Amino acid sequence: MGIIHQIGDKLRVQIAGFSGELSKSLKKVGKRFTEEIIYGILSSGSVHLTEISRSLEEGITMHKTHDRLCRNLGCAELEEEIGIAILKKGSSYVEKETLIVIDPTEIIKPYAEKMEYLTKVRDGSTKEIRNGYWIIQAVATDVEGKRIIPLVSRLYSTVSPDFESENRIIQKAVQDIYDFTGYNGTIVFDRGGDRRELLVPWTSEYLINYIVRQVGERHLHYGRQLISALDIAEKCKMHYRETTIMIKDGKTVVTNIDFGFAPVRLPEFPERLLNLVVVKGFGKKPMMLLTTLDVKNSRKNVWRIVRSYLSRWKIEETIRFIKQSYKLEDIRLLTYRRLKNMITFVLSASYFICVHLGLSERLKILAAHAVKAAKRLFGIPDFNYYCIQDGVKSIFMRTQKGILNNKQNSPPDSKQLLLFS
């Protein structure tokens, strides 16, 4: 047996074990389906049930496999059970200083007509209003943005009968995360988080910490005055300077920025002292970051707030990774429940790549083989989860397809292979 076939078998073992952990609370059919769908997404790199069915290579017609997968994907309990299992696993990596990046995103379906509860969304690329669905995502990371832990990915429509409000969906996602992490971690949110419905409850709960970028129109208590955040930013003294290097549109951009901070309070809850960290240099308008974190008058503390927010920009690469690696915007399921369940299984697949293989010391050799199998033309980028996913897909394409059978589940004869068992 060649090395690629051995690695393929070991990857199947890992997928079987991982899916088994996620589906503990499900019945036998649910357990089997969870393994099939996660394997199918990883091996095909697609959310098309046709491609997933083809990757399973069962001894029946593909049409029957497709029908079974479609039927099982309509199970009502999958989104909650699998989503909670992922959140429970991911929360073990969240520590006090971990950043929890909340990012509402969208999938665009401009030509779809029969998909259930299609709604109007704003295309992040073209800024146009088009048909599609919203997704609330949460990813945990460190300040450097090197460790990526997908926590939450939930599809929703503003026209579905169970929809209350976007604020409620965000609040529930945050509360679910904190219920499992024990209030570890700091929320990092872009300007979409600058709304009273989110800031007031988060500020009034002293266990919650956040860094939320401000639009600039919100009025804050500054000394004895009640003035806009933008006016405070204009008055704020920039005591510190730093040079940042970022990748934008494929080009390296070097920027000199000045930054400082001002102590402020939220008028709706003045009991808690906040800080407005101000950054100048990224554009004509200063960047304003409202935070509950204690800044103090030190370069190290202020710079840490700035770096924490900038790490959110790196997380956007994770969002693109998920969309591109699994062709998320090509999803063609017609019912709302199946759409929501599929997004949860895509979360599971990305967790397998980013955490189960990507962070495990025991499985780094297996991940390295997957990266090598990707055979990328321009080498390995810093964000190498693309490579791992490409490599996993490439390995399964070059070996026998399908999930494990009973014989493959038995311990391997070669002691060398026990490294990955």
Order of alpha helices (4+ residues) and beta strands (2+ residues): alpha-alpha-alpha-alpha-alpha-beta-beta-beta-beta-alpha-beta-alpha-beta-beta-beta-alpha-beta-beta-beta-beta-alpha-alpha-alpha-alpha-alpha
